[in-house]
Each structure stands twice: as structure tokens, then as C-alpha cells.
């Protein structure tokens, strides 16, 4: 029974650093992708196409994340997708200040 238990827990410094770095990378990638999609699609005549692109990309990321075996990979992809959707939906005015 003792041989089946993992030797390490999440409280170890290495795991905390890995989980934190992965989470911050997912947030950064989500915001960066949201900005790129907003910049490419904000002048589109049909807003539904832009929203559909963001929604389908996010849905694909969530499905990839849920299909992964490792918990860190699941959290990464789900956080990436959530940040992408929220960043695109809320970040328009902030993104407008970044572009000429």
C-alpha cells in the first residue's frame, strides 16, 4: 500500500514553481492570443464571425485539456481557454489603447 502512494506532494517547492509558472504562462498566452485575434478581427463587418473564431478555438483548447492525462496539462489548457475568452470579451477597450 505504501508503494502505491506518490513520494511527492504539491507542497514541495519544485511543484509549486512548476504549477505557478505554467499557470502564468497560460494566462500570458491567453491574453496574447486574445489580443492577436482582437487586432485581426476587430474591424470585421460581422462580429459573430470573430466571436465564433474565439469560441471555437477556446472549445478546442478545453477539449484538448480535458483529454490530457496529466493534471498540469489539463489546468494549463483550461486556464488558457478561459483567459482567451475573458480577455477577448473584456479586453477590447484596453487593446484599443495599445494599437495606433
KAWO-V77909 format. One record per pair of residues at least 24 apart in sequence whose C-alpha atoms are under 10 Angstrom apart, sorted by the first residue. I is the first residue (numbers start at 1). J is the second residue. Records with the same first field share a line. If there is no record, write none. Layout:
I->J  J
//
This chain:
18->72
19->72  73  75  76
22->72  73  75  76  77  79
23->72  75  76  77  79  80
24->76  79  80
25->76  79  80
26->75  76  77  78  79  80  81  82  83  84
27->76  77  79  80  81  82  83  84  87
28->80  83  84
29->79  80  81  83  84
30->58  77  79  80  81  82  83  84  85  86  87  88
31->80  81  82  83  84  85  86  87  88  91
32->83  84  87  88
33->80  81  83  84  85  87  88
34->81  83  84  85  86  87  88  89  90  91  92  95
35->84  87  88  91  92  94  95  96  98
36->88  95
37->84  88
38->87  88  89  91  92  95  96
39->92  95  96  98  99
42->92  96
50->88
51->85  88  89
54->81  84  85  88  89
55->81  84  85  88
57->81  84  85
58->82  83  84  85
59->85
//
